[in-house]
Amino acid sequence: MAKSSEPLLKIENYSLILKGSDGLKLPVLNNVNLSVESGKTLGVAGESGSGKSVLALSIMGLIPEASLSSRKGRILFQEKNICDMSEESLRTIRGSGISIVFQEPMSAMNPLLTLYEQIAETVWAHRPDLSEKEVRQKVILALKQAGFADPESILCTYPHRLSGGMRQRAMLAMATVLDPPLILADEPTTALDASLQVQLLIELRKAVRERNHSLVFISHDLGVIKNIADYLAVLYAGTVVEYGPAEDVLNHPAHPYTNALVSSLPRLIKQKILPKPIPGHLPAPGNLPLGCVFSDRCPKSAEKCRQETPEESGAHNTGFVKCFFP
C-alpha cells in the first residue's frame, strides 16, 4: 500500500504523443501534473477532444503500444509507475487496484454474458481462492451498493434487457466489486436523463465517502462535477490550464478558458443570464498553436501568449494556473 504521506495517484510531467494514420505525430497530452489523495474525488473537465479519456486510458495502462509515438513522465499508483509495467503486471491491478466506469455501458459489456458473469469475471480473475458461493455474495453486495433493490432477480439477465440506467449501475458494480482503491469514471452520466444522473452520482459519492475509494471523475459537464468533485483540473488541448479545489475554481476561475466554460453553463431563466458560447474551435492535436494552447480563442491574448508557453503559477492556495494574465 502507498504511504499515508503520498497521494494514491500521482501524475508527474506526463506527455503522450500518438501516431496518426497518415504518419503525423499527434501530441494529445502535454506535461500533465496531477494527484489524487485517498478518499478524494478529482474532477477533470474540458471540451470534447481535450484529452480527458486518453488521460483515463493512460492511468489504466490501456494505450496500445502500436499507437504510441512517444511517452514521457510518470503515472504513479501506490508509488509504482504504470508506464513501466508489463501487460501482465497491469492485469494484476486492473479491477483490484484501479477500475473504470466507461461512458457507454452497452459497448463495454459483453452481450453474450449474463449480468452475474460480467461482474463475477473480475472476481474470478483476482480471487481464485473464493468459492462460488462467496463470489455470488460479492456480486450481490456490489449490485446492492450500486443501487439495485433486488439484485438476485436480475443475475441471469443479459445486458440488452437492462435499461440504460441499470446498465450504468451494473458498470459501477463491476468497478467496485473488489473494492479497488481508485475508480475512474469517464463521462458516466452523459447518456442518462436527469433523475438517473442524480442516482448514479449518489452511488458514486457513497463509494468514495463510505468506502474510502478515490475517484477520478471525467466530464464536460461542470454542473455535474460541482456536485461530486473535491478538486478540479481543467484540460484544454492536452494541457491542464487550471487546477485547484473545485469550489474555488468554479466560483473564482483564474484561467480565461475556465471562465469561458463557467460562462457557457445554462442558468435559470429568471436570472436573465444567457449561456455564452466560446468562439472558435478546439485545435487538432497535430495543429496546436505556438505559445499558449488557448491563445487563438482567448480574449486576453497578447503577443507574448502567441510566442511563449506559460508555466504553472500559484492559484487557489493549493492549485495552479497556466496563464500570463490570470
N, C-alpha and C positions, 0 to 999 in steps of 0.2 A: 504493500500500500504506500501511497505518497505520504511524505512527512506532512504534519499538520501545518507547517510554515509555508509549504509550497502549494500553489494552485493545483487543482486536479488536472486542468488542461492549460497548457501554455504554448502559444504560437509565437515564435521568435523570427523576425525578419524573413517571413516566408514569401517566396516569389515562385510563380509557376508559369512556364511558357509551354503551350501545347503546339502540336504540329497541325497546320491547316491542310485541307485536302489538296490545295494547289502548291504545297511546299512552303507556304509562308509560316513564319513563327508568330504565334498569337499569345502575347502576354495577357493572361487572364487574372492573375493575382500579383500584386506588387508590394513587397516589403510589409506584409501584414504582421502586426504585433497585437496580440490579444491574450487574455487569460480568463479562466473560469474557476471560481472557488467552489468548494463543496457546499451543496445546498443552495446555490445561487443560480439565477437564470440570466443568461446573456442573450439579448435580442440582437439580431443582425438585420438591418433594413437597407433598402435601396431599390431602384427600379429594376425591372426585368432585364437581365443581361449584365448586371453589376458584378456577378461572380459569386453570389451567395450560395448557390447549390454546389458550385465547384469547390468552395471552401468546405462545405459539409462532406463532400465525397473525399476530399483530401484528408480530413480528420478521420474518416473511416478507413483510409488506405485503399480507396476504390478507384483511383485514377489509373487507367491501364498503362502499362509501360510502353506499349506501342504508340500511345498518343502523346507521350512526353517528349518535349524538345529539351527542356532543362528544368531543374528544380533546385532552389536554394533555401537555406534556413532550416528551422526545426519545428516539428509539432510534437510536443512532449505530453504524453498521457501517463500520469503516475510516474513522471520523470523518465519514461522510456520514449525514445524518438520513433514515432510512427514511420517517418521517412526512411529509416534504416532497417525496418523489419522485413523479414521474408514473408511470402504469402502464407506459409504455414504458421508463422508466429502471429500474423494478423488474424487468422481464423480463430485463434485461441481467445482473442479479446473481443471480436465482433459478437455481439449478443450477450456476452457475460460481463464485459467491461464497458464497451460502447455499443449503443444500439441506435437505430434510426427509425423515425416515422416518416414515410415518404408522402409526397403531395397527392399522388393518385393511387389509392389503395387497390383499385381493380387491376391495374397493370403490375402492381407489386406483389399481388397474391397469386398463388398457383391455382388455376381454375380446376385442376384435377384432384386437389386435396381438400378434405373437409376442414372446417374451422379448427377442430381439435388437432388434426395432423399438422396444419400450418403452424400452430403455436408450439405443439409438442416437439417439432423438429429441432427447435433451438435447445430445448431441454435434453433431448436425446444426444445432441452433438456435444454438449458441455458437461452433462451429468449422467454418464453411463452407469454410475453406481446406483441410481434410483430405480426402484421397482415401478412397474406400470401403474400401480395404484398411486404411488407418490407423484408420478408425472401428471396423472389425471388431476390430482388435488391441486398441483401447482397451476395447471392450466385454468381450472375452475376459479381459483383465487384471483389469478391475473384478470380474467374476464369480469369478475365481480368488481375488482378495483378500477376497471376501465368503464364501469357504469352499466353493465348488464345485470338486470334484476334476477333473471333465471337462466344462467349460462348453460346448465346441463341440458336444457331443452333444445339448444342450437348447436351442440358439439358436432353433430353429424351433418350439419348444413354446409353446402358448398357456397363459395363467395358470391356467385351470381344471384343467389336467393336472398342475399342480405341487402338492406338499403345502404345508401352512401354513408350515412351517419354510423350505421352499425359496422360497416367495413372499416371506417376510420378508427372507431373504438377498438375493433379487433386488431388493427395495426398497433395501437397503443398497448394492448395486452401482449402482443408479440414482442414489443420493445421492452416491456417491463417484467416479463415472466421470471427472469433470473435476477431481478433487482440490480441491473448494471449501475455503476456509479454515475455514468454520463449518458444522457439521452439527447439525440439530435432530432429536431422536428423541422422538416423542410416544407414550409407552406402547408401545414396540416389542415388549416381551416378554409383554404381557398374554395374548394368545391362544395362547401356546406352552407346551408341557409343560416340566418342569424341565430335562431334558437339552438341549432346544433353546434354552432361555433361556441356559444356560451357554455354548453355542456362539456365540450371537449376541453376548453380552457380550464374549466373547473377541475376536470380529471387530471390534467397536466399539472396544475398547481398543487393538487393533492400529492402527486407523485414526487414533486420537488420538496414540499414543505413537510409532509408527514413521513416520508421515507428517506429524506435527506439525499435525494438524487440531485445531480446538477443537470441543467438544461441549456442547450443552445437552440433558441427559437428563431427560425428564419422566416421573414415575411416582408412583403412590400406594404403591408397594412399597418401604419403607425398606430391606429386606434386599437388594434388587437395587441400589438407589442406593449402599449402603455399599460394594459391590464395584466400583464404577466411578467415583464422583464424587470430585473433589478438594475442591470446595466445595458447600455445600448451602443452598438457600433454601427455607424453609417458608412455603407460601402458604395463607392462610385467608381465605375470603370476599373474594378480590381483593387482600388486603393481605399483604405479606411481613412476617411477625411475627418471624422469626429468620433470620439469615444468618451463615455462618462456615465454617471448614474442616469438611468432612463428618464427620471422625472426632470432632472436638471437639463438634459439635452433637449427634451421636447418642449419644456417651458421657456428655456433660455438658449436656443440654438446659437452656436458660435460660428459655424461654417455657413456660407451663403447657400450651399446645396441643402443642408439640413433645414434651414429657414424656408427654402422653397418647397421642400417636402411637407413641412408643417402647414404652410400656407395653402397647399393643394388639398388639404383634408376637407371633406364635406362637413359643414356645420349645420346646426338647427336653423331653419328658415327665419325664425323670429329674431335671430342675431343679426340678420341682414348682412352677412359676410359670405360672399360667393367664393368657391374654391378658385385658386389662381393656378392655371396650368404653367408648367415650366417650359419656357421657349426652347426650341431646338431639340436635338435628339442625342441619346447616349452614343458616344463614339464606338466604332467597332474595335475589337481587340487589336487588329492589325493596323489601325489608323488612329492611334492615340495622339492628341496634340502635344507639342513641346511644353515644358514647364508644368503648371498645374493642370491636372486632368479635367478640371471643371472650367478652365479659363474661357473656352469658346461659348459657354452658356451663362457665365457669371456676370451680374450687373456691376460688380465691383472690379472687374478685370482691368489690370493695368499692364504696361509693357513688361514689368518685372514678372508678372504672373505668366506671361506667354513665353518667357525665356528661362526662368528658373523654377526648380521644383521646391515647394515649401517643405520644411521639416516639421516634425512634431513639436508643438509648443504647448505649455500647460493650459488646461481649461477645466472648469467644473471641479476644481480642487484635486480630484483623483483621476482626471481624464486628460485628453489631449485633443488638439485640433491641428489640421494641416492647412494653414491659410496665412497669407501675408497680411490680410486685412480682416481679421475675425471680428 
